[in-house]
Amino acid sequence: MIVEISLNTDSAVPLYKQLVQQLIVEIAKGTLKDGESMPPIREMAMQTGLNLHTVHKSYKELQMKGLLKRKLNSKAFIIIHPASPLNDMDVQQISIELEQVLVEAYVLGLRKNQLHQLLGNISQKYSFL
């Protein structure tokens, strides 16, 4: 399985976080499916040009989010639980992160009408919104 990953070395977002974000988008788009095997860390590092430790950190974060399960033989598999509700702590964490993004966007000049337009564009991009 090869997923197109595009990393921006000039971004303020750490590379491991960029990889996490892009893999989550691929899960949301259905490119990565429940139960699908992920490339081993070494292979993903070669595909992306990232350091082994960076990829390991990305996989570990996906595992902490409950989107990746690692087996004893070090294989990693996508886990998707669309039917299971989020617990209160997860909802609170998402709320905090969303608020931070929105406040920063406002400070940078994004206005309410632009936000609504962006949300509309994003909802068209993903069938689940």
Secondary structure, DSSP 8 states (H G I E B T S, - for coil): --------TTSSS-HHHHHHHHHHHHHHHTSS-TT-EE--HHHHHHHHT--HHHHHHHHHHHHHTTSEEE-TTS-EEE---TTS---HHHHHHHHHHHHHHHHHHHHTT--HHHHHHHHHHHHHH-TT-
